[in-house]
Amino acid sequence: MLRKKREYVCENGTPGREATEIDLTPPKGFCLHKELMDNLDLTGWYGQLAHRHEQDKLGWDGTPMYEFSEFGLCKPLLDPQKIDHMMCRDEIVRECKTNVELEIAQHNNRIVLSIDPACPDAILYSEIMKAIKTIKDRIIRSINTTAWTEHRILALYDLKLMGYDLSNERKQLAAWLFPEIQKPKARGDKFDKAKKYLDGAISSLDIMRAQSQVKTPT
C-alpha cells in the first residue's frame, strides 16, 4: 500500500512550511554558564543538576520536601546535599544499627548485607562481591562531563525550568543555546544531542552522588 505524500501549504496558499520566526535575543536572566561548567568537578555537577532536578519535580508533582527557615517559616528544600543528608543517603557505606535505619536503607534502594565480623578479610571481600554481582541491572560506569559542558546542558535545563518546550520550540531554543552556530541544521542537530546528554545526566544522578562522595587520597 502506497502512502499519500504529505503536502504542506502556507497561509498565503503557496506550498511548503511556514518559516519559523527566530528571536535572537535570549530571555532575561538566561545564561550559558560557560565559565561555571568549565570549573565544575563531579561534586559540582551533581549539585547543579540535582538542584535543578528538585526544582523540576517541584513544578510538576507538588510534593517537595520542606525545611524550617530561621524565621520559623516552612520553605521548599531544594539543596541536594541537605536532601541527601535528610534521606540518609549521603554516605557510600552506612551501618544499619536499628530497624528504622534498615527501613531507610531499603527505601533508598541500598544493598543491605548481614556480615559476620569474625570472617577473614579475604573471604569477606569475596562473599561481598558475589552478593553484589547478583543484583540485576546494576550499572557501573564512570561519568564523563566533557560533552555536558560542550552541549551546555545546564543552560538547556534552565530553559526547561523557564517553561519552554524543548521539543516544540526546538529551533528557537537552539538559537539561544548555540548562537555561534550559523547554520540552522547544524544548530538543531547539536541541540538534539544536548537533550540526550541532559536526559543521560539526570538518569545518572544516583551514580554521580555515589562517585562524588569518594575522596581522592592526597
JORA-V854846 format. One record per run of one state. SS is the DSSP state (H for helix, E for strand, C for the rest). FROM is the first residue (numbers start at 0). TO is the last residue. If there is no record, write none. Layout:
BEGIN
{{SS & FROM & TO} {SS & FROM & TO}}
END
This chain:
BEGIN
{{C & 0 & 7} {E & 8 & 8} {C & 9 & 13} {E & 14 & 14} {C & 15 & 32} {H & 33 & 37} {C & 38 & 40} {H & 41 & 60} {C & 61 & 64} {E & 65 & 67} {C & 68 & 72} {E & 73 & 75} {C & 76 & 78} {H & 79 & 85} {C & 86 & 97} {H & 98 & 106} {C & 107 & 119} {H & 120 & 132} {C & 133 & 144} {H & 145 & 149} {C & 150 & 151} {H & 152 & 160} {C & 161 & 168} {H & 169 & 176} {C & 177 & 182} {H & 183 & 202} {C & 203 & 203} {H & 204 & 211} {C & 212 & 217}}
END
